């Protein structure tokens, strides 16, 4: 039976439906039995430089997902990202197409008193498994990563440190390859609120998320102090 009640310190979701920071993966995991539905606005500055262009120009879009944590060490999600297929004579969008993919994260090492949690993960994992030559599929969001996260408490506040290595399969996403990381902070007076700062390999992102009424989480962030990104 799925547990739909969300603890106050539930982790935030990335646009992939998997727990993490804003754009940086982490070794944090949601609680066993948690299930989510969500949607995110994706600023054009956050999407791949190929596949999300119409008449040569990038555009803002959005995605939506379902995710599940069946075990304390496993998270899975299925994501649909909207792509412009056609506009009318006035320039209004009349057709969207969808880019679909699945993501998975496995945590072989749970966080301890003296050591961080460690997790490995992949976006578009099923395509990797069933289409190993990868020539006939797009893989716009496919990447592999290993992440370590450690939390520290002081005076009831929580500070989280994440360091990860990530590799995108497609070259047009290579700006986000390599060492990435971030910092999170939860204040003691309102642990449902989280502040984040991260380096994606190419950009700096500041973000915040908040859990309301134990079931609704809102997230907002800004990339390089210019580009808004958000979800619920």
N, C-alpha and C positions, 0 to 999 in steps of 0.2 A: 504494500500500500504506500503510495507516495505521500510524503509529508509536505503539505502545501503551506504550512505555517513557517514563516521565515524568521530566523533568529535576528536579534538586533544587530549583531556584528557580521551579518552575511557579507560575503565578498562581492565586489562589483563585477559586472559583466563587461567584456569587451564587445566590439561590434560583431565578433564571431560567436557570441553567446557563451564563450568560455570565460571563467573568472580570470582577472588580471588587472592591469592598470588601465590606461586609456588605449594606447597603441602597443604597449610593451607587455609581453607575457610574464607571468609570475608563477611561483610554485604554490601559491595559495590555492585552496580548494573550497568549493561550497560544501555544505553539510550533506552527509549521506541521506538520500531520499528527496533532496531539493529538486524542484522542477520549475522552469521559467518559460515565459513567452516574453518577447521584447522586440523593440524596434529602435533603430538609430538613424539619425540624419548624418549623412556622410558628406562633408564639405569636399569639393573637388580637389582641394589640396591634400586630401587624405586617401584618394583613390589611385589605383595604378595609372601610369601614364599611357597605357595601351588598353583598349577595350571599353573605355568610358569617355569616348569622344563622339561628338556629333558634328558633322561637317567641319572636322578639324579642330574643334574646340571642346575642352573638358567641361563637364557640367556637374552640378550638385545632384546627389541622389540619396537613396535611403535603403536600408535593409531591414529584414525582420527574421526572427529565429525562434526555435524551440530548443531547450537544452535540458539535460537530465544528469544528475549525479547518482547513479545507481549504487555505487560503493564509495567509501571515503577516499579511495585512491584513484577513482576514475570519473572523468567528466566527458560528456558527448554533446554535440549540438548539430543542428541542421539549419543552414542559412540560405536565404534567398536575397540577392542584391538586384535592384532594378536597374535596367539599362534602357536608354532611349532607342526605340526601334523606328519610329516615324513621327513626324510633325505635320500639321496641316499647313495650308497656304499662309495663315496668319502667324505661324510659328508656335502654335500651341501643341503640346505633346498629346498625341492621340493613341499611341501604342507604346507599351513598354515590353521588353523581353526580360528574362530572369537568368542570372548566373547563380547556379545552385552548387553548394558544396557542404561537406560534413567536416567537422573538426573533432579532435579527441585529445585529451590530456591525461597522462598517467603520472602518479606521484609514487615512485618507489621508496622514497625516504621522507617520513613525516618529520616535521620540525621538533627538535628537542631543546633541552635547556642550553646545551653548548654547541649545537650544530643547526644549520638551516634546513628547511625543507628543500627537496630537489624534485623537479618534475621535468618530464619530456613531453613534447606535443607536436602536432601537425595539423595544419589547416588543409582542406581538400585531401584528406587521408585516403578516402575510398578510391579516388581517381588514381592515386599513387599505387594502390594495391592491384587494381583491376586493369589499368592501362599503363603498364610499365614503360612502354616506348614514349608515351606522352606527346605524340606528334599530332594527334587528331583532337586534342582537348586544349582548352585555353589556359586553365590554371592561373587565373588572374590573381588569386589570393594565396596560392600555395606557399607555405613556408614550414620549416622544421626548426625546432628550438629546444634548448635545455636551459632551465632557469633554477636559480636558488633564491630563497627568500627567508629572511630572519626578522623576527619582531622583538622589540625591546619595550619594556614598560617602565615608566617613571612617574610617580605621583598620580597614578591612575590614567595617565596618557599612554598612547601606544604609538611607537615609531616603527615603521616597516622599511626594510632595505631589500631591494631586489636587483640582482645582476643576472643577465641572460646572454646567451649567444644564439643568434637567429640567422637563418639562411633562407632567402626566397629563391624559388626555382627559376623564375623568369628574370632575365637580365634587366628588364625595365623597372624592376623593383629593387635592384641591387643597392640603391641608396639607403635602404633599411637593413642591410646585412651587417653582420659583425656583432660587436659587444654593445648591448643596450642595457638600460637600467632605470631605476627610479626610486623615489622616496614617498612613503605615505604617512599620514598623521591622523590619528583619531583623538579628539580632546576628551578628557575625562567627564566633562559636564554634558556631553552629547555624543556618545559613542556611535550613534547611528550616522554621524556625519564623518566624511573622510575627505582629506585634502591630498592631492597628488602632484608631484613634479617628476617629469621623466625626460630622458633623452632617447630618441627612437633610432639613432644611428645617423640621422640627417636633420632632425628637428627637435626643438624643445616644446614640451606641452605642459601646461598647467591645467589641472582639472579638479573637480569636486563631485561627490555624489552623496546622496542622502536617502535614507530609508524612512518612509512615512507609513504610518498605520500598519506596520509589520508586513505589508504586502506589496507596496509600491515604491520602487526606487527610481530616483531621477538622477541623471548624470549630465554635466555640462563641462566643456573644456575649450581651451583656446590654444591653437598652434602658432608658435612664433608671435604671439600677441596680436594676431590678425585674423585667424581663421577659426570660426566657431564650429563646434561639433557637439552633439548631444544625443541622449537617448532615454528611454524609460522601459 
